Structure formats: C-alpha cells, structure tokens
C-alpha cells in the first residue's frame, strides 16, 4: 500500500480516482456475443457453453430433480449458517415493504402510490473458483418479498455441465422459479432478449466480470433495466488510536482478496496505528490462499494519515466507498456525518464480512463513486411505484381553475379544455 501523509485538500480528488485496469478491447466481442444470442437463441448459448465452459450441454434448463439433489451436497453446518443468513436477510428486507397512505391534497382530490413488482426478475450469479452463492440470497430474497411472478437465474456450468450445488441450494430456498445453465455476456443477452428456453426479464440483476458488466451496460442503453452501475469492489476503513491493528488489517485484506482490481483505503489520524496496520497487513497476507490476488490489489491501494478524524470522514464522503468501516472512538457519532457510502459498518466488531453474508443488509452495492447517487439493492429495486389519483365533482371544482390557468399559460389549449369541459358539467349538476 502506498502511504500518503496529510494530503492537502487540493489533491483529494486525484486520490479518489479509482485505478484503471487494462481491459483490452472488449466492446466488439461482447456485442458479437449478444447479437449472436439475439439471432440464434439457444443454439448460440450451447455453442458458447462448449467454447467458454468446455461443457457439452443437452439442455439449458436445470431440472427440479437436479435442484433438489443439490441439498444432499451441502453440509449440515453450512446449511445452518445459510439459514441464519437467509432469516436475517428476509427480516431486514421485509421491513422495507411498506404500504403508503392515501393523501387528500385538497377536498375531493385523493392521491396515492401502489407498489407493483417487476413481473420477471433476471438474476445472474457467477460461478468459477469462488461461486457467489451468498449473492443468490441477496438477490432472490428481496425479489421474492417484492412479489415478482418469475425469478429466473442464469449461472455458468462446469465442464461436466453441472451448476454449483451451493448456488442451486440457495436458489431453492430463496424463491428462484427457474434456473438455466448460461454464463458470461451470453447469459445477460439471453435474459435481455429471451431465447426458446430462457424468458426475457424485465430487469437484470447481479455481478460479473468485465464482459458481464459491459453486456449489462449495453442492454441498459437499449432500454432494458439493470440493477446499478458495477465496478470492482472496494472498502474504506477509518480508524483511530483505539482500533486494533489486526482487526483493521483483516478488514482491508478481506476486501483485497476479492480480485486484483479491488481497491482498499485506510485512513487514520494516528501515525503509530498506520505503521502497525501496515505491518499486520503484510503478516496476515502471507496466510491467505488468495494472497497473490490480494497482493495485486494492495498495489493499487492507499494508506493515508490525516490531521484529524473528521478529515477522514470528509475524505470518505468525497470518495463515496462501496463499503465504509468506522473503527474509532464514538464511531456512531462519526457515522452521522456520512453522506456518501454504499453500506456503513460501525464499531470495533462490525466487520464487512458480516454484511457480505449474514447480518441482513444487502451486499449488492454501488461502486466506483456511484454511492454519491445510487443506493444499494433493496426490495424497492424489484418494485415499480405507480401513482394514482381520484378526483370527485367537488375536487374538480376546487382544483380545475388552477389547472386551466396553468395550461393556458403554457399555451396548451387541449389541456385547458379537458378541465374546462368538466368544470362546466360539474357546475351544472
């Protein structure tokens, strides 16, 4: 980690820039994949499974028998842990589903909103060396609570044509209605355009590599909704002299091991803590199975000494991290100053891993500074809010004149007439 001492505010913007990773030219191949899926449907997906997953598939849909059998491949201890996570996620997200009152804005004019779920939610769950089964819970549970009629899921198969049993098990217990063997940009295209087997989704959710991310951006530009802009994962840790260096180092490394393009930032007002944390990071790094990945991430990461702890919060608000950990004296008070962050972890024991898995909050969060304007995933992400209004005879008499005057001022005579004709009728009844 690069260490920076008391940077002046004039350079904070430059320090907040995320590292640029060399991605090569992926635009052309992603568009070619998507167009192929749009034209050829299932046949294209089977070809890509052969090419990218080394899998000879006879079909794309995963049978209920295979889904049921997945439970046998999950240990009792892991099932118990998953059940705790599922319960907490459900409790937290169910509390978000609130009905709204009818508001009488003036006598005879009633207005209200109704929550209407997205009909078909499309979830993408990556496979690979670290299958993200926890993301199934984070996406499917709020979709189920929202009341989506269909919750479809795509996940890549292994070379034997099988999906990861943990992913299937979590899908089974969290409300997914159909599961398909498809990965990468081609899976996004399938859920965007629909194929003979995979239905088109109204909105697409889930993380993925740069090809998946670009595919989601492309379908969004075509009018198909996605959850949020995505980028490499990140954490910013603020700590003071009261923090345990081992805890801080563990939090930084837990994020760094996500991928070589992840970024971690450590901010403190205590130079001794900064030194101790960096020492502890090097010590713990050597014990990680994914130390090469974490080590590469640390090369793009920063340790910054600030003049005071409030400056650390101010810098964090400018950076707008995906995850923010405040491990400091009176952390709750400091957290009140946070205005830009995806998810905030308060106090010595609130590690990011808890939110990633089982505390109940969602781990699908805005990255790359989008926490300035985007929220993390919630039940609302799967819901449309439709407004309604009902105007009585007395209501149009009360409201109509104002509407007519405003329409005339905008030179929209048709708008004015729609009100005037009703005012005449209502006045004569």
Secondary structure, 3 states (H helix, E strand, C coil): CEEEECCCHHHHHHHCCCCCCCCCCCHHHHHHHHHHHHHHCHHHHHHHHHHHCCCCCCCCECCHHHHHHHHHHCCHHHHHHHHHHHHHHHHHHHCCCCCCCCEEEECCEEEEEEEEECCEEEEECCCHHHCCHHHHHHHHHHHHHHCCCEEEEEECCCCCCCCCHHHHHHHHHHCCCEEEECCHHHHHHHHHHCCCCCCCCCEEECCCCHHHHHHHHHHHHCCCEECCCCCCCEEEEEECCCCCHHHHHHHHHHHHCCCCCCEEEEEECCHHHHHHHHHHHHHHHCCCCCHHHHHHHHHCCEEEECCCHHHHHHHHHHHCEEEEEEECCCHHHHHCCCCCEEEEEECCCCCHHHHHHCCCCCCCCCCCCHHHCCCCCCHHHHEEEEEEEEECHHHHHHHHHHHHHHHHHCCCHHHHHHHHHHHHHHHHC
